[in-house]
Structure formats: C-alpha cells, structure tokens
C-alpha cells in the first residue's frame, strides 16, 4: 500500500464514524405506541415491565416490555421477522408484524432530535 491508499482509508473510516454518531445520540423513548390495523391499540410506559397479547387476523402476537425496551416476544405469523427485530428503545424505532396488522412505535417526549428534514 502506498501513501494515497492510507489517506483514502483514513478518509473512509472518518466518514463512517461521522455517519454513525447521530444513531448513538438518539433519545431514549418513554412510551410504546401499539397500533392494530392502523388504529391505536394502546400507549404503554417503557418503565413498567409488562406482557401484552394481541390476537388479530388469526395471528397471536406476544409483546413484552422490560428494562426500558419493547420487543416481540413471540408470534404465530409465518416468517416471524417481527420476533427477529429484537429490542427497541430509541425514539422513532419500530417493529411491524404485517400479517397480524400490528405496529409498535416508540416515542419520546423529549423532542431532542428531528426524525427527518426536507426541503
């Protein structure tokens, strides 16, 4: 490797690190909003551990809140991608179980960041 290769590598690493900084500083969420078929099913405090069971479209979803995070504990839908989504706790993150029509979105009251800026 010559000197130009090292400079290029340093620039690419710096750019990658700068792009990851906003993801690390997103506000932690306070509440989980659960929607079923587009309608608000309930608002749940992430500070209160609990289990929520939803039956819709012949599919059962088990949602769990613990440790300030929300996650899909189990689902009877085909594929189970919603279960593989893992734990979410930052503002504007979401989990969707499309076959059951269930959407979980975490929100924060802090308004510490923008979700998107457009012109």
Buried (B, 14 or more C-beta within 10 A) or exposed (E): EEEEEEEEEEEEEEEEEEEEEEEEEBBBBBBBBBBBEEEEBEEBEBEEEEEBEBEBEEBEBBBBBBEBBBBBBEBBBEEBBBBEBEBBBBBBBBBBBEBBBBBBBBBBEEEEEEEEEEE
